[in-house]
Amino acid sequence: MILEPDIGRAALKLLASREHSRGELRRKLCACGYAETEVERLIEDLADRGLVSDRRMAETYVDERVRKGFGPVRIRQELCHRGLAEELIESSLGRSTQEWLAALSKAHDKRFGPGRACDAKARAQRARFLEYRGFPAQLIADFLNGKDEF
């Protein structure tokens, strides 16, 4: 397959910086003014060669966001925005409650320290922060109430 060399270079430059989903790559290349048919052919060629993979992108993205202290609600929304299929998102987010609790605890302790909130105002502030980070309300409530069994 012979493609316009500029489009190939542009795609490889994007992929060199981080994993991209097919949808992201398509949107970015079309925004640069490349023809949609050329973009589609290039994406198929890159996928055949294993250079672009929605599954790999989702798994990498989830791992990175969990390490940075984000929860499943926010990560799901971000992956939807990047054009990934719902079943792929669900399989990538398939972690146990204990793993999500550990990520929540780590984000909480990094921001507020290991101690628990001493009053309602502090609890509300912590809950808002954790909700913004994308953790489910029930997990936040259980954590802030000090439940240890999940």
Protein Blocks (a to p, Z undefined) as FASTA:
>chain_A
ZZdfklmmmmmmmmmmpccdfklmmmmmmmnopafklmmmmmmmmmmnopacfklmmmmm
mmmmmmnopafklmmmmmmmnopafklmmmmmmccfklmmmmmmmmmmmmnojadcfbfk
lmmmmmmmmmmnopafklmmmmmnopabZZ
